[in-house]
């Protein structure tokens, strides 16, 4: 299945209802070029429509999740080309997937690499992870949502500090500031991320999609509107077979048999 791609691999056999996407441009520390973004969007949007996929893990190598957008590909570009190509706008489609997406980050997650990790719903870091938005050192600024998502994830002071100085932060600071939800030893990164994905994939698919949609709403609207939205989606959950099954299973003291419907 993964053979159709040059810059990523896709593995469906790691755990039930889980898909693993691995960035695979080792010669450039997984720097994001147009081809990689296209392939990643193609793979992820295909998996998003697959009824047998309940969660997607996105990872890189031990050395780098991704060391940024591909600087060599960008260096000779001018404004007309970045504008008409809408450089990296395709990546926004990853944020619109409905399937939960888990970033498993080891090594460098810099610039576009950090932004790609922040596009995901859950970020799990190896103790080797290094995060940063060093674009300022190249004379530019983040361009795949970094200024917005980092500020929402860690707050204004830390986001300004990272984006204006270009300094990096290690896994422990990422955990402490709320960018990462967990930090694990490097050899536990993939097992942990796959286990999290398998757990999510085992729950009712409509429920996990609704939960993700509701949390994301918190970043798009007022508290009152967000709560109103949550209540409607919560109530809609009572139209699913999985709600009847989940609650019956609890009452009958047995594991639920979700049909993802
Ligand atoms: N782009 C292209 N090639 C890269 C990149 C990159 N971002 N990062 C590393 N590489 C390449 C290196 O050039 C090198 O290639 P070669 O072997 O041919 O010389 C190879 O990967 C290995 O890298 P290093 O030899 O540098 O490895 P080190 O272990 O010495 O250093 C670092 C690792 C510290 C990660 C270093 O590679 C580095 O600083 N990389 C650049 C990090 C960076 O600045 N990232 C931000 C990029 S800008 C960005 O992401 C903007 C996003 C939004 C753009 C929107 C535009 C409109």
Boltz pocket constraint, residues with backbone or C-beta under 6 A from the ligand:
constraints:
  - pocket:
      binder: B
      contacts: [[A, 26], [A, 27], [A, 28], [A, 29], [A, 31], [A, 67], [A, 68], [A, 69], [A, 70], [A, 71], [A, 72], [A, 73], [A, 82], [A, 87], [A, 88], [A, 108], [A, 110], [A, 111], [A, 112], [A, 113], [A, 134], [A, 135], [A, 138], [A, 141], [A, 142], [A, 143], [A, 144]]
      max_distance: 6.0
